[in-house]
Amino acid sequence: MPELVFFSGTMDCGKSTLALQIAHNRDARGLQGVIFTRDDRAGTGKLSSRLGLVTEAVEAPEGMDVYAYLVDQLSQGGKADYVIVDEAQFLAPAQIDQLARIVDDLGLDVYAFGITTDFRTKLFPGSQRLIELADRIEQLQVEALCWCGARATHNARTVGGHMVVEGEQVVVGDVNTAAEVVGYEVLCRRHHRRRMTSASSRAASLSPDVLPVTPA
Ligand SMILES: [Zn+2]
């Protein structure tokens, strides 16, 4: 039976690498996939991993009907044996419904890879819909680690090394604003709650007078 599978994890847990591996294994058996992505770090229409591998992909912008795209491809004689979606958290809930329809009506396996929660620990709408609809949810086994060595379960957004908990849900890539560098860091829940990034832990250990900020 074809399945909608949600491979979930934090940032840096190797999601895109696994997506590329799945595509490679299937291609080697003569199967052809359609790869969708959204806002990949390598640019529009790319699926890339932090290990440096890149492949062509179909950009799935807001408002695109991914089910209709597949039907269109197939009706024009295109071949598709499976579908991979990277950065699936960025898809709209309606697009996740379209993925389920690709499984049910077209009989294709769909492998969606995404982060479950944002830097405020809230579910991305796309990930929420995947949790609601997926036949199977796989927690990725390559564990990202917090600076303290514990398993990193939460994504933090940093501005100039300091963790922030306010702002837009989606800021694509590592964006340099006028004065401060916006980045991301994975943390264990304890250090996410204490807003303690690797930079702030170093600063705290270097200056014993300064106590780390511990919000209630
Ligand atoms: Zn930690």
Boltz pocket constraint, residues with backbone or C-beta under 6 A from the ligand:
constraints:
  - pocket:
      binder: B
      contacts: [[A, 146], [A, 147], [A, 148], [A, 149], [A, 150], [A, 187], [A, 188], [A, 189], [A, 190], [A, 191]]
      max_distance: 6.0
